[in-house]
Amino acid sequence: MDSNVFKGKWKQMKGEAKKQWGKLTDDDLNVIDGEKDKLVGKLQERYGHTKDAAEREYTDWSARYRD
């Protein structure tokens, strides 16, 4: 998903992100604020993923929300 589209849909997707990645806190979600790189970084931090693994998770998850 394009980063501008992701940022625009973030408020709608926030709840789904919380369901997908329960270790992300509300504060994490507020800090991420629709920025893909911040989400990938938080996935690395909270889950111990490599950058590539976190990117793949993001890509798989965000594909569900394409128009």
PDB file of N, H, CA, C and O in Angstrom:
ATOM      1  N   MET A   1       0.849  -1.169   0.000  1.00  0.00           N
ATOM      2  CA  MET A   1       0.000   0.000   0.000  1.00  0.00           C
ATOM      3  C   MET A   1       0.898   1.236   0.000  1.00  0.00           C
ATOM      4  O   MET A   1       1.877   1.310   0.742  1.00  0.00           O
ATOM      5  N   ASP A   2       0.553   2.173  -0.822  1.00  0.00           N
ATOM      6  H   ASP A   2      -0.242   2.113  -1.425  1.00  0.00           H
ATOM      7  CA  ASP A   2       1.275   3.440  -0.895  1.00  0.00           C
ATOM      8  C   ASP A   2       1.259   4.123   0.469  1.00  0.00           C
ATOM      9  O   ASP A   2       0.253   4.077   1.177  1.00  0.00           O
ATOM     10  N   SER A   3       2.363   4.751   0.835  1.00  0.00           N
ATOM     11  H   SER A   3       3.180   4.789   0.260  1.00  0.00           H
ATOM     12  CA  SER A   3       2.472   5.339   2.169  1.00  0.00           C
ATOM     13  C   SER A   3       1.466   6.462   2.390  1.00  0.00           C
ATOM     14  O   SER A   3       1.004   6.646   3.517  1.00  0.00           O
ATOM     15  N   ASN A   4       1.109   7.219   1.353  1.00  0.00           N
ATOM     16  H   ASN A   4       1.484   7.069   0.438  1.00  0.00           H
ATOM     17  CA  ASN A   4       0.104   8.276   1.509  1.00  0.00           C
ATOM     18  C   ASN A   4      -1.278   7.691   1.760  1.00  0.00           C
ATOM     19  O   ASN A   4      -2.044   8.217   2.567  1.00  0.00           O
ATOM     20  N   VAL A   5      -1.591   6.610   1.075  1.00  0.00           N
ATOM     21  H   VAL A   5      -0.969   6.182   0.419  1.00  0.00           H
ATOM     22  CA  VAL A   5      -2.870   5.930   1.276  1.00  0.00           C
ATOM     23  C   VAL A   5      -2.918   5.346   2.678  1.00  0.00           C
ATOM     24  O   VAL A   5      -3.927   5.463   3.374  1.00  0.00           O
ATOM     25  N   PHE A   6      -1.820   4.714   3.091  1.00  0.00           N
ATOM     26  H   PHE A   6      -1.000   4.619   2.526  1.00  0.00           H
ATOM     27  CA  PHE A   6      -1.752   4.120   4.432  1.00  0.00           C
ATOM     28  C   PHE A   6      -1.986   5.182   5.497  1.00  0.00           C
ATOM     29  O   PHE A   6      -2.765   4.971   6.426  1.00  0.00           O
ATOM     30  N   LYS A   7      -1.321   6.314   5.366  1.00  0.00           N
ATOM     31  H   LYS A   7      -0.688   6.485   4.611  1.00  0.00           H
ATOM     32  CA  LYS A   7      -1.480   7.392   6.342  1.00  0.00           C
ATOM     33  C   LYS A   7      -2.928   7.877   6.374  1.00  0.00           C
ATOM     34  O   LYS A   7      -3.476   8.137   7.445  1.00  0.00           O
ATOM     35  N   GLY A   8      -3.542   7.999   5.207  1.00  0.00           N
ATOM     36  H   GLY A   8      -3.097   7.788   4.336  1.00  0.00           H
ATOM     37  CA  GLY A   8      -4.929   8.450   5.128  1.00  0.00           C
ATOM     38  C   GLY A   8      -5.918   7.484   5.747  1.00  0.00           C
ATOM     39  O   GLY A   8      -6.931   7.907   6.304  1.00  0.00           O
ATOM     40  N   LYS A   9      -5.641   6.200   5.659  1.00  0.00           N
ATOM     41  H   LYS A   9      -4.818   5.856   5.206  1.00  0.00           H
ATOM     42  CA  LYS A   9      -6.554   5.179   6.191  1.00  0.00           C
ATOM     43  C   LYS A   9      -6.208   4.766   7.622  1.00  0.00           C
ATOM     44  O   LYS A   9      -6.898   3.928   8.204  1.00  0.00           O
ATOM     45  N   TRP A  10      -5.167   5.335   8.187  1.00  0.00           N
ATOM     46  H   TRP A  10      -4.607   6.016   7.715  1.00  0.00           H
ATOM     47  CA  TRP A  10      -4.660   4.864   9.474  1.00  0.00           C
ATOM     48  C   TRP A  10      -5.721   4.846  10.561  1.00  0.00           C
ATOM     49  O   TRP A  10      -5.795   3.881  11.321  1.00  0.00           O
ATOM     50  N   LYS A  11      -6.545   5.882  10.658  1.00  0.00           N
ATOM     51  H   LYS A  11      -6.485   6.666  10.040  1.00  0.00           H
ATOM     52  CA  LYS A  11      -7.555   5.912  11.729  1.00  0.00           C
ATOM     53  C   LYS A  11      -8.496   4.725  11.615  1.00  0.00           C
ATOM     54  O   LYS A  11      -8.912   4.163  12.629  1.00  0.00           O
ATOM     55  N   GLN A  12      -8.833   4.342  10.400  1.00  0.00           N
ATOM     56  H   GLN A  12      -8.495   4.799   9.577  1.00  0.00           H
ATOM     57  CA  GLN A  12      -9.711   3.198  10.197  1.00  0.00           C
ATOM     58  C   GLN A  12      -8.983   1.892  10.491  1.00  0.00           C
ATOM     59  O   GLN A  12      -9.586   0.947  11.001  1.00  0.00           O
ATOM     60  N   MET A  13      -7.713   1.832  10.177  1.00  0.00           N
ATOM     61  H   MET A  13      -7.223   2.599   9.763  1.00  0.00           H
ATOM     62  CA  MET A  13      -6.947   0.597  10.279  1.00  0.00           C
ATOM     63  C   MET A  13      -6.332   0.367  11.655  1.00  0.00           C
ATOM     64  O   MET A  13      -5.868  -0.734  11.950  1.00  0.00           O
ATOM     65  N   LYS A  14      -6.324   1.386  12.487  1.00  0.00           N
ATOM     66  H   LYS A  14      -6.701   2.281  12.246  1.00  0.00           H
ATOM     67  CA  LYS A  14      -5.681   1.297  13.802  1.00  0.00           C
ATOM     68  C   LYS A  14      -6.201   0.125  14.634  1.00  0.00           C
ATOM     69  O   LYS A  14      -5.422  -0.620  15.228  1.00  0.00           O
ATOM     70  N   GLY A  15      -7.502  -0.025  14.669  1.00  0.00           N
ATOM     71  H   GLY A  15      -8.135   0.580  14.186  1.00  0.00           H
ATOM     72  CA  GLY A  15      -8.104  -1.115  15.432  1.00  0.00           C
ATOM     73  C   GLY A  15      -7.711  -2.476  14.889  1.00  0.00           C
ATOM     74  O   GLY A  15      -7.480  -3.418  15.648  1.00  0.00           O
ATOM     75  N   GLU A  16      -7.638  -2.571  13.566  1.00  0.00           N
ATOM     76  H   GLU A  16      -7.826  -1.806  12.950  1.00  0.00           H
ATOM     77  CA  GLU A  16      -7.229  -3.831  12.949  1.00  0.00           C
ATOM     78  C   GLU A  16      -5.762  -4.141  13.246  1.00  0.00           C
ATOM     79  O   GLU A  16      -5.388  -5.299  13.432  1.00  0.00           O
ATOM     80  N   ALA A  17      -4.941  -3.099  13.289  1.00  0.00           N
ATOM     81  H   ALA A  17      -5.245  -2.158  13.138  1.00  0.00           H
ATOM     82  CA  ALA A  17      -3.527  -3.294  13.638  1.00  0.00           C
ATOM     83  C   ALA A  17      -3.408  -3.800  15.070  1.00  0.00           C
ATOM     84  O   ALA A  17      -2.578  -4.661  15.362  1.00  0.00           O
ATOM     85  N   LYS A  18      -4.233  -3.268  15.957  1.00  0.00           N
ATOM     86  H   LYS A  18      -4.907  -2.569  15.719  1.00  0.00           H
ATOM     87  CA  LYS A  18      -4.219  -3.692  17.361  1.00  0.00           C
ATOM     88  C   LYS A  18      -4.620  -5.168  17.472  1.00  0.00           C
ATOM     89  O   LYS A  18      -4.045  -5.915  18.264  1.00  0.00           O
ATOM     90  N   LYS A  19      -5.612  -5.583  16.672  1.00  0.00           N
ATOM     91  H   LYS A  19      -6.080  -4.977  16.028  1.00  0.00           H
ATOM     92  CA  LYS A  19      -6.020  -6.987  16.672  1.00  0.00           C
ATOM     93  C   LYS A  19      -4.904  -7.883  16.145  1.00  0.00           C
ATOM     94  O   LYS A  19      -4.624  -8.941  16.708  1.00  0.00           O
ATOM     95  N   GLN A  20      -4.271  -7.446  15.059  1.00  0.00           N
ATOM     96  H   GLN A  20      -4.498  -6.586  14.601  1.00  0.00           H
ATOM     97  CA  GLN A  20      -3.214  -8.232  14.417  1.00  0.00           C
ATOM     98  C   GLN A  20      -1.992  -8.364  15.312  1.00  0.00           C
ATOM     99  O   GLN A  20      -1.427  -9.449  15.451  1.00  0.00           O
ATOM    100  N   TRP A  21      -1.588  -7.251  15.920  1.00  0.00           N
ATOM    101  H   TRP A  21      -2.048  -6.370  15.808  1.00  0.00           H
ATOM    102  CA  TRP A  21      -0.368  -7.213  16.727  1.00  0.00           C
ATOM    103  C   TRP A  21      -0.717  -6.724  18.129  1.00  0.00           C
ATOM    104  O   TRP A  21      -0.563  -5.543  18.441  1.00  0.00           O
ATOM    105  N   GLY A  22      -1.182  -7.631  18.961  1.00  0.00           N
ATOM    106  H   GLY A  22      -1.306  -8.590  18.708  1.00  0.00           H
ATOM    107  CA  GLY A  22      -1.640  -7.297  20.301  1.00  0.00           C
ATOM    108  C   GLY A  22      -0.575  -6.704  21.217  1.00  0.00           C
ATOM    109  O   GLY A  22      -0.904  -6.075  22.222  1.00  0.00           O
ATOM    110  N   LYS A  23       0.693  -6.899  20.878  1.00  0.00           N
ATOM    111  H   LYS A  23       0.959  -7.410  20.061  1.00  0.00           H
ATOM    112  CA  LYS A  23       1.760  -6.339  21.707  1.00  0.00           C
ATOM    113  C   LYS A  23       1.949  -4.840  21.479  1.00  0.00           C
ATOM    114  O   LYS A  23       2.635  -4.175  22.254  1.00  0.00           O
ATOM    115  N   LEU A  24       1.342  -4.309  20.419  1.00  0.00           N
ATOM    116  H   LEU A  24       0.784  -4.849  19.789  1.00  0.00           H
ATOM    117  CA  LEU A  24       1.438  -2.869  20.189  1.00  0.00           C
ATOM    118  C   LEU A  24       0.481  -2.156  21.137  1.00  0.00           C
ATOM    119  O   LEU A  24      -0.696  -2.504  21.221  1.00  0.00           O
ATOM    120  N   THR A  25       0.983  -1.177  21.834  1.00  0.00           N
ATOM    121  H   THR A  25       1.939  -0.893  21.766  1.00  0.00           H
ATOM    122  CA  THR A  25       0.165  -0.421  22.780  1.00  0.00           C
ATOM    123  C   THR A  25      -0.564   0.710  22.049  1.00  0.00           C
ATOM    124  O   THR A  25      -0.256   1.028  20.900  1.00  0.00           O
ATOM    125  N   ASP A  26      -1.530   1.304  22.736  1.00  0.00           N
ATOM    126  H   ASP A  26      -1.780   1.046  23.669  1.00  0.00           H
ATOM    127  CA  ASP A  26      -2.211   2.468  22.171  1.00  0.00           C
ATOM    128  C   ASP A  26      -1.215   3.594  21.918  1.00  0.00           C
ATOM    129  O   ASP A  26      -1.326   4.311  20.923  1.00  0.00           O
ATOM    130  N   ASP A  27      -0.247   3.751  22.811  1.00  0.00           N
ATOM    131  H   ASP A  27      -0.157   3.169  23.619  1.00  0.00           H
ATOM    132  CA  ASP A  27       0.789   4.764  22.607  1.00  0.00           C
ATOM    133  C   ASP A  27       1.603   4.456  21.351  1.00  0.00           C
ATOM    134  O   ASP A  27       1.923   5.362  20.582  1.00  0.00           O
ATOM    135  N   ASP A  28       1.938   3.179  21.142  1.00  0.00           N
ATOM    136  H   ASP A  28       1.678   2.443  21.767  1.00  0.00           H
ATOM    137  CA  ASP A  28       2.653   2.790  19.926  1.00  0.00           C
ATOM    138  C   ASP A  28       1.853   3.193  18.690  1.00  0.00           C
ATOM    139  O   ASP A  28       2.394   3.769  17.746  1.00  0.00           O
ATOM    140  N   LEU A  29       0.567   2.884  18.712  1.00  0.00           N
ATOM    141  H   LEU A  29       0.128   2.417  19.479  1.00  0.00           H
ATOM    142  CA  LEU A  29      -0.282   3.182  17.562  1.00  0.00           C
ATOM    143  C   LEU A  29      -0.373   4.680  17.312  1.00  0.00           C
ATOM    144  O   LEU A  29      -0.430   5.116  16.162  1.00  0.00           O
ATOM    145  N   ASN A  30      -0.386   5.465  18.377  1.00  0.00           N
ATOM    146  H   ASN A  30      -0.339   5.111  19.311  1.00  0.00           H
ATOM    147  CA  ASN A  30      -0.411   6.921  18.215  1.00  0.00           C
ATOM    148  C   ASN A  30       0.904   7.436  17.651  1.00  0.00           C
ATOM    149  O   ASN A  30       0.909   8.350  16.825  1.00  0.00           O
ATOM    150  N   VAL A  31       2.012   6.864  18.084  1.00  0.00           N
ATOM    151  H   VAL A  31       2.008   6.122  18.755  1.00  0.00           H
ATOM    152  CA  VAL A  31       3.329   7.266  17.582  1.00  0.00           C
ATOM    153  C   VAL A  31       3.461   6.882  16.104  1.00  0.00           C
ATOM    154  O   VAL A  31       3.999   7.654  15.310  1.00  0.00           O
ATOM    155  N   ILE A  32       2.980   5.711  15.738  1.00  0.00           N
ATOM    156  H   ILE A  32       2.542   5.085  16.383  1.00  0.00           H
ATOM    157  CA  ILE A  32       3.059   5.233  14.355  1.00  0.00           C
ATOM    158  C   ILE A  32       2.329   6.207  13.424  1.00  0.00           C
ATOM    159  O   ILE A  32       2.836   6.550  12.356  1.00  0.00           O
ATOM    160  N   ASP A  33       1.157   6.641  13.830  1.00  0.00           N
ATOM    161  H   ASP A  33       0.745   6.363  14.697  1.00  0.00           H
ATOM    162  CA  ASP A  33       0.389   7.679  13.132  1.00  0.00           C
ATOM    163  C   ASP A  33       0.360   7.477  11.620  1.00  0.00           C
ATOM    164  O   ASP A  33       0.510   8.436  10.863  1.00  0.00           O
ATOM    165  N   GLY A  34       0.169   6.251  11.182  1.00  0.00           N
ATOM    166  H   GLY A  34       0.047   5.472  11.797  1.00  0.00           H
ATOM    167  CA  GLY A  34       0.016   5.983   9.764  1.00  0.00           C
ATOM    168  C   GLY A  34       1.301   5.971   8.963  1.00  0.00           C
ATOM    169  O   GLY A  34       1.265   6.043   7.735  1.00  0.00           O
ATOM    170  N   GLU A  35       2.432   5.880   9.635  1.00  0.00           N
ATOM    171  H   GLU A  35       2.462   5.821  10.632  1.00  0.00           H
ATOM    172  CA  GLU A  35       3.707   5.845   8.914  1.00  0.00           C
ATOM    173  C   GLU A  35       4.246   4.417   8.890  1.00  0.00           C
ATOM    174  O   GLU A  35       4.547   3.829   9.929  1.00  0.00           O
ATOM    175  N   LYS A  36       4.357   3.883   7.694  1.00  0.00           N
ATOM    176  H   LYS A  36       4.112   4.360   6.850  1.00  0.00           H
ATOM    177  CA  LYS A  36       4.768   2.495   7.490  1.00  0.00           C
ATOM    178  C   LYS A  36       6.083   2.186   8.188  1.00  0.00           C
ATOM    179  O   LYS A  36       6.199   1.168   8.869  1.00  0.00           O
ATOM    180  N   ASP A  37       7.072   3.054   8.024  1.00  0.00           N
ATOM    181  H   ASP A  37       6.978   3.881   7.470  1.00  0.00           H
ATOM    182  CA  ASP A  37       8.390   2.788   8.615  1.00  0.00           C
ATOM    183  C   ASP A  37       8.323   2.699  10.134  1.00  0.00           C
ATOM    184  O   ASP A  37       9.028   1.897  10.746  1.00  0.00           O
ATOM    185  N   LYS A  38       7.478   3.519  10.736  1.00  0.00           N
ATOM    186  H   LYS A  38       6.905   4.170  10.239  1.00  0.00           H
ATOM    187  CA  LYS A  38       7.333   3.466  12.193  1.00  0.00           C
ATOM    188  C   LYS A  38       6.654   2.173  12.623  1.00  0.00           C
ATOM    189  O   LYS A  38       7.020   1.587  13.642  1.00  0.00           O
ATOM    190  N   LEU A  39       5.663   1.723  11.846  1.00  0.00           N
ATOM    191  H   LEU A  39       5.366   2.198  11.018  1.00  0.00           H
ATOM    192  CA  LEU A  39       5.003   0.460  12.158  1.00  0.00           C
ATOM    193  C   LEU A  39       5.997  -0.694  12.049  1.00  0.00           C
ATOM    194  O   LEU A  39       6.058  -1.550  12.931  1.00  0.00           O
ATOM    195  N   VAL A  40       6.762  -0.715  10.985  1.00  0.00           N
ATOM    196  H   VAL A  40       6.712  -0.020  10.268  1.00  0.00           H
ATOM    197  CA  VAL A  40       7.761  -1.770  10.796  1.00  0.00           C
ATOM    198  C   VAL A  40       8.758  -1.750  11.957  1.00  0.00           C
ATOM    199  O   VAL A  40       9.129  -2.804  12.473  1.00  0.00           O
ATOM    200  N   GLY A  41       9.188  -0.570  12.362  1.00  0.00           N
ATOM    201  H   GLY A  41       8.887   0.286  11.942  1.00  0.00           H
ATOM    202  CA  GLY A  41      10.119  -0.449  13.488  1.00  0.00           C
ATOM    203  C   GLY A  41       9.529  -0.959  14.787  1.00  0.00           C
ATOM    204  O   GLY A  41      10.211  -1.628  15.564  1.00  0.00           O
ATOM    205  N   LYS A  42       8.263  -0.647  15.029  1.00  0.00           N
ATOM    206  H   LYS A  42       7.709  -0.103  14.399  1.00  0.00           H
ATOM    207  CA  LYS A  42       7.606  -1.128  16.255  1.00  0.00           C
ATOM    208  C   LYS A  42       7.439  -2.641  16.232  1.00  0.00           C
ATOM    209  O   LYS A  42       7.543  -3.290  17.273  1.00  0.00           O
ATOM    210  N   LEU A  43       7.183  -3.207  15.065  1.00  0.00           N
ATOM    211  H   LEU A  43       7.099  -2.680  14.219  1.00  0.00           H
ATOM    212  CA  LEU A  43       7.087  -4.669  14.962  1.00  0.00           C
ATOM    213  C   LEU A  43       8.433  -5.308  15.289  1.00  0.00           C
ATOM    214  O   LEU A  43       8.494  -6.337  15.961  1.00  0.00           O
ATOM    215  N   GLN A  44       9.496  -4.696  14.814  1.00  0.00           N
ATOM    216  H   GLN A  44       9.446  -3.860  14.268  1.00  0.00           H
ATOM    217  CA  GLN A  44      10.830  -5.198  15.140  1.00  0.00           C
ATOM    218  C   GLN A  44      11.065  -5.114  16.650  1.00  0.00           C
ATOM    219  O   GLN A  44      11.561  -6.057  17.266  1.00  0.00           O
ATOM    220  N   GLU A  45      10.706  -3.992  17.224  1.00  0.00           N
ATOM    221  H   GLU A  45      10.302  -3.226  16.723  1.00  0.00           H
ATOM    222  CA  GLU A  45      10.946  -3.759  18.651  1.00  0.00           C
ATOM    223  C   GLU A  45      10.119  -4.689  19.531  1.00  0.00           C
ATOM    224  O   GLU A  45      10.657  -5.324  20.438  1.00  0.00           O
ATOM    225  N   ARG A  46       8.826  -4.773  19.273  1.00  0.00           N
ATOM    226  H   ARG A  46       8.390  -4.257  18.536  1.00  0.00           H
ATOM    227  CA  ARG A  46       7.931  -5.546  20.143  1.00  0.00           C
ATOM    228  C   ARG A  46       8.035  -7.053  19.938  1.00  0.00           C
ATOM    229  O   ARG A  46       7.899  -7.826  20.887  1.00  0.00           O
ATOM    230  N   TYR A  47       8.277  -7.467  18.690  1.00  0.00           N
ATOM    231  H   TYR A  47       8.388  -6.840  17.920  1.00  0.00           H
ATOM    232  CA  TYR A  47       8.252  -8.899  18.385  1.00  0.00           C
ATOM    233  C   TYR A  47       9.624  -9.485  18.101  1.00  0.00           C
ATOM    234  O   TYR A  47       9.751 -10.700  17.948  1.00  0.00           O
ATOM    235  N   GLY A  48      10.648  -8.655  18.028  1.00  0.00           N
ATOM    236  H   GLY A  48      10.544  -7.668  18.152  1.00  0.00           H
ATOM    237  CA  GLY A  48      11.993  -9.140  17.759  1.00  0.00           C
ATOM    238  C   GLY A  48      12.203  -9.597  16.326  1.00  0.00           C
ATOM    239  O   GLY A  48      13.097 -10.397  16.049  1.00  0.00           O
ATOM    240  N   HIS A  49      11.381  -9.091  15.415  1.00  0.00           N
ATOM    241  H   HIS A  49      10.655  -8.441  15.640  1.00  0.00           H
ATOM    242  CA  HIS A  49      11.502  -9.453  14.003  1.00  0.00           C
ATOM    243  C   HIS A  49      12.704  -8.756  13.367  1.00  0.00           C
ATOM    244  O   HIS A  49      13.133  -7.687  13.804  1.00  0.00           O
ATOM    245  N   THR A  50      13.228  -9.388  12.333  1.00  0.00           N
ATOM    246  H   THR A  50      12.880 -10.256  11.979  1.00  0.00           H
ATOM    247  CA  THR A  50      14.197  -8.692  11.491  1.00  0.00           C
ATOM    248  C   THR A  50      13.417  -7.663  10.674  1.00  0.00           C
ATOM    249  O   THR A  50      12.190  -7.723  10.593  1.00  0.00           O
ATOM    250  N   LYS A  51      14.134  -6.728  10.078  1.00  0.00           N
ATOM    251  H   LYS A  51      15.131  -6.679  10.144  1.00  0.00           H
ATOM    252  CA  LYS A  51      13.462  -5.721   9.255  1.00  0.00           C
ATOM    253  C   LYS A  51      12.712  -6.385   8.102  1.00  0.00           C
ATOM    254  O   LYS A  51      11.579  -6.008   7.800  1.00  0.00           O
ATOM    255  N   ASP A  52      13.336  -7.368   7.458  1.00  0.00           N
ATOM    256  H   ASP A  52      14.256  -7.674   7.702  1.00  0.00           H
ATOM    257  CA  ASP A  52      12.686  -8.058   6.339  1.00  0.00           C
ATOM    258  C   ASP A  52      11.404  -8.765   6.781  1.00  0.00           C
ATOM    259  O   ASP A  52      10.386  -8.702   6.092  1.00  0.00           O
ATOM    260  N   ALA A  53      11.458  -9.432   7.924  1.00  0.00           N
ATOM    261  H   ALA A  53      12.285  -9.483   8.483  1.00  0.00           H
ATOM    262  CA  ALA A  53      10.275 -10.142   8.429  1.00  0.00           C
ATOM    263  C   ALA A  53       9.162  -9.153   8.775  1.00  0.00           C
ATOM    264  O   ALA A  53       7.995  -9.407   8.475  1.00  0.00           O
ATOM    265  N   ALA A  54       9.508  -8.045   9.394  1.00  0.00           N
ATOM    266  H   ALA A  54      10.455  -7.839   9.638  1.00  0.00           H
ATOM    267  CA  ALA A  54       8.515  -7.030   9.748  1.00  0.00           C
ATOM    268  C   ALA A  54       7.914  -6.413   8.485  1.00  0.00           C
ATOM    269  O   ALA A  54       6.711  -6.156   8.438  1.00  0.00           O
ATOM    270  N   GLU A  55       8.727  -6.176   7.475  1.00  0.00           N
ATOM    271  H   GLU A  55       9.704  -6.385   7.513  1.00  0.00           H
ATOM    272  CA  GLU A  55       8.237  -5.641   6.195  1.00  0.00           C
ATOM    273  C   GLU A  55       7.255  -6.613   5.550  1.00  0.00           C
ATOM    274  O   GLU A  55       6.213  -6.205   5.038  1.00  0.00           O
ATOM    275  N   ARG A  56       7.597  -7.913   5.580  1.00  0.00           N
ATOM    276  H   ARG A  56       8.443  -8.244   5.996  1.00  0.00           H
ATOM    277  CA  ARG A  56       6.703  -8.932   5.006  1.00  0.00           C
ATOM    278  C   ARG A  56       5.375  -8.965   5.754  1.00  0.00           C
ATOM    279  O   ARG A  56       4.314  -9.047   5.135  1.00  0.00           O
ATOM    280  N   GLU A  57       5.428  -8.900   7.084  1.00  0.00           N
ATOM    281  H   GLU A  57       6.289  -8.833   7.587  1.00  0.00           H
ATOM    282  CA  GLU A  57       4.193  -8.896   7.869  1.00  0.00           C
ATOM    283  C   GLU A  57       3.330  -7.698   7.511  1.00  0.00           C
ATOM    284  O   GLU A  57       2.120  -7.825   7.319  1.00  0.00           O
ATOM    285  N   TYR A  58       3.963  -6.535   7.422  1.00  0.00           N
ATOM    286  H   TYR A  58       4.946  -6.433   7.577  1.00  0.00           H
ATOM    287  CA  TYR A  58       3.234  -5.322   7.045  1.00  0.00           C
ATOM    288  C   TYR A  58       2.609  -5.490   5.665  1.00  0.00           C
ATOM    289  O   TYR A  58       1.435  -5.170   5.475  1.00  0.00           O
ATOM    290  N   THR A  59       3.381  -5.988   4.702  1.00  0.00           N
ATOM    291  H   THR A  59       4.334  -6.248   4.857  1.00  0.00           H
ATOM    292  CA  THR A  59       2.893  -6.138   3.333  1.00  0.00           C
ATOM    293  C   THR A  59       1.704  -7.084   3.272  1.00  0.00           C
ATOM    294  O   THR A  59       0.706  -6.787   2.616  1.00  0.00           O
ATOM    295  N   ASP A  60       1.805  -8.216   3.950  1.00  0.00           N
ATOM    296  H   ASP A  60       2.616  -8.457   4.483  1.00  0.00           H
ATOM    297  CA  ASP A  60       0.712  -9.185   3.975  1.00  0.00           C
ATOM    298  C   ASP A  60      -0.530  -8.592   4.626  1.00  0.00           C
ATOM    299  O   ASP A  60      -1.644  -8.764   4.131  1.00  0.00           O
ATOM    300  N   TRP A  61      -0.333  -7.900   5.726  1.00  0.00           N
ATOM    301  H   TRP A  61       0.572  -7.760   6.128  1.00  0.00           H
ATOM    302  CA  TRP A  61      -1.454  -7.314   6.457  1.00  0.00           C
ATOM    303  C   TRP A  61      -2.103  -6.194   5.664  1.00  0.00           C
ATOM    304  O   TRP A  61      -3.329  -6.149   5.556  1.00  0.00           O
ATOM    305  N   SER A  62      -1.320  -5.301   5.116  1.00  0.00           N
ATOM    306  H   SER A  62      -0.324  -5.338   5.204  1.00  0.00           H
ATOM    307  CA  SER A  62      -1.871  -4.135   4.419  1.00  0.00           C
ATOM    308  C   SER A  62      -2.546  -4.517   3.104  1.00  0.00           C
ATOM    309  O   SER A  62      -3.407  -3.783   2.617  1.00  0.00           O
ATOM    310  N   ALA A  63      -2.165  -5.658   2.522  1.00  0.00           N
ATOM    311  H   ALA A  63      -1.465  -6.254   2.917  1.00  0.00           H
ATOM    312  CA  ALA A  63      -2.784  -6.101   1.270  1.00  0.00           C
ATOM    313  C   ALA A  63      -4.287  -6.319   1.427  1.00  0.00           C
ATOM    314  O   ALA A  63      -5.040  -6.220   0.459  1.00  0.00           O
ATOM    315  N   ARG A  64      -4.707  -6.610   2.628  1.00  0.00           N
ATOM    316  H   ARG A  64      -4.095  -6.690   3.414  1.00  0.00           H
ATOM    317  CA  ARG A  64      -6.144  -6.815   2.889  1.00  0.00           C
ATOM    318  C   ARG A  64      -6.949  -5.529   2.773  1.00  0.00           C
ATOM    319  O   ARG A  64      -8.174  -5.575   2.654  1.00  0.00           O
ATOM    320  N   TYR A  65      -6.281  -4.390   2.805  1.00  0.00           N
ATOM    321  H   TYR A  65      -5.286  -4.352   2.902  1.00  0.00           H
ATOM    322  CA  TYR A  65      -6.976  -3.100   2.848  1.00  0.00           C
ATOM    323  C   TYR A  65      -6.830  -2.307   1.561  1.00  0.00           C
ATOM    324  O   TYR A  65      -7.178  -1.127   1.510  1.00  0.00           O
ATOM    325  N   ARG A  66      -6.321  -2.947   0.530  1.00  0.00           N
ATOM    326  H   ARG A  66      -6.038  -3.906   0.571  1.00  0.00           H
ATOM    327  CA  ARG A  66      -6.227  -2.267  -0.770  1.00  0.00           C
ATOM    328  C   ARG A  66      -7.622  -2.113  -1.348  1.00  0.00           C
ATOM    329  O   ARG A  66      -8.497  -2.958  -1.158  1.00  0.00           O
ATOM    330  N   ASP A  67      -7.797  -1.038  -2.041  1.00  0.00           N
ATOM    331  H   ASP A  67      -7.086  -0.352  -2.195  1.00  0.00           H
ATOM    332  CA  ASP A  67      -9.128  -0.768  -2.656  1.00  0.00           C
ATOM    333  C   ASP A  67      -9.404  -1.661  -3.825  1.00  0.00           C
ATOM    334  O   ASP A  67     -10.465  -1.561  -4.441  1.00  0.00           O
TER     335      ASP A  67
END
